[in-house]
Amino acid sequence: MLQPLFLKPVFKERIWGGTALQEEFGYNIPKENTGECWAISAHPHGPSVIENGPYEGMTLDELWRKHPELFGNPSGEVFPLLTKILDANMDLSVQVHPDDLYAKVNENGEFGKTECWYIIDCKEDADMIFGHNAHSREELVEHMNEGKWNELLRRVKIKPGDFFYVPSGTIHALCEGTIVLETQQSSDTTYRVYDYDRLDVEGNLRDLHLERAIEVTTVPHLDAVSLPVVQEHGKSRITTFVESDFFSVYKWEVRGKSVFAYNDQYLLLSVIKGEGTLFHASEQYEMKKGIHLIIPVGFGTFEVDGDCELIVSHT
């Protein structure tokens, strides 16, 4: 009988990280500057490990290769998605990501990186960098070379519950005091545009990647409009944030017993608030804030009971 696949996260220290992943989710973080929880990952830089059932101890990338039937026998050689939770205790560097074509040629066949953010929490009156004000690539280069960052970079106010779709080519950065769930293509390719002249742990300025950043940045900036669609689902509510070529992302707000049926699609589930129980056949599985799991193809009908919120995604 198929079981949900619960995953052990991988944690990454970052110069801008903090302790919110421990304080908010109870994770046993390695350092006080832990910035990223790679929650559902098959990327070689940090693969998640299956924590239960017959595949316990296997990494997600190994499971993808050895048991493709759990994922609908996909044609791709690489698990396509990566789910993270980010603790922006300080401003992140301003960055941009390439698309699939550019990354394939210039990054050893790596995926490009289109991503999206669900704002779990942020400080009052928080903002983020999202896009730029240059009208031409020449103007973009001029502002970068002259260090006119305040003129170039576009700031957007944010609040908990906001969702942003961030296509490849979009200049962006999370800012201080923000906790985000990120759904992205499985890629670790980032071109750093600006880093506030910060020093690394060895006292050196961190590397920038301006040449490649200029090549991949979308000019002029285009807002990716994503209008949420809300549907009542029994005692629950499902919000569809985006359905794109790369991924679809939803929020499930469970308020009591709710039945879900997904037989032909595997799902990535992250519990971001509250707790509940997943019932399937004669088995039940406890879910609480900070838990991440995959529902395999063929799982069929299941029930979630409780008071919780989940971010759900699939390709």
Secondary structure as GFF3:
##gff-version 3
##sequence-region A 1 315
A	DSSP	beta_strand	5	8	.	.	.	ID=ss1
A	DSSP	beta_strand	10	18	.	.	.	ID=ss2
A	DSSP	alpha_helix	20	25	.	.	.	ID=ss3
A	DSSP	beta_strand	34	40	.	.	.	ID=ss4
A	DSSP	beta_strand	49	50	.	.	.	ID=ss5
A	DSSP	three_ten_helix	53	55	.	.	.	ID=ss6
A	DSSP	alpha_helix	60	66	.	.	.	ID=ss7
A	DSSP	three_ten_helix	68	71	.	.	.	ID=ss8
A	DSSP	beta_strand	81	88	.	.	.	ID=ss9
A	DSSP	beta_strand	94	96	.	.	.	ID=ss10
A	DSSP	alpha_helix	100	106	.	.	.	ID=ss11
A	DSSP	beta_strand	115	122	.	.	.	ID=ss12
A	DSSP	beta_strand	127	132	.	.	.	ID=ss13
A	DSSP	alpha_helix	137	146	.	.	.	ID=ss14
A	DSSP	alpha_helix	149	152	.	.	.	ID=ss15
A	DSSP	beta_strand	153	157	.	.	.	ID=ss16
A	DSSP	beta_strand	163	166	.	.	.	ID=ss17
A	DSSP	beta_strand	172	173	.	.	.	ID=ss18
A	DSSP	beta_strand	178	185	.	.	.	ID=ss19
A	DSSP	beta_strand	191	194	.	.	.	ID=ss20
A	DSSP	alpha_helix	210	216	.	.	.	ID=ss21
A	DSSP	beta_strand	229	233	.	.	.	ID=ss22
A	DSSP	beta_strand	236	243	.	.	.	ID=ss23
A	DSSP	beta_strand	248	255	.	.	.	ID=ss24
A	DSSP	beta_strand	258	262	.	.	.	ID=ss25
A	DSSP	beta_strand	267	280	.	.	.	ID=ss26
A	DSSP	beta_strand	283	288	.	.	.	ID=ss27
A	DSSP	beta_strand	292	295	.	.	.	ID=ss28
A	DSSP	beta_strand	300	314	.	.	.	ID=ss29
###
